[in-house]
């Protein structure tokens, strides 16, 4: 079961990030919230979704350079989860 506070936080940050797509900070908050949620069974968040969100951020130029290793790790984890 997903703790309600994590789900509510994710919902809020998603709305804020959608309203301000050029904000690297808000976009980062989205993927870090997704990362927290994917640890809980029934969250509905997958590594594929996290990697896709981060790739989209990278394409749009809003992924912090320091977060690129996390993107690579997320892609690797996703590939391993489907292998």
Secondary structure by P-SEA (a helix, b strand, c coil): cccaaaaaaaaaaaaaaaaccccaaaaaaaaaaaaaaaacccccccaaaaaaaaaaaaaaccccccaaaaaaaaaaaaaaaac
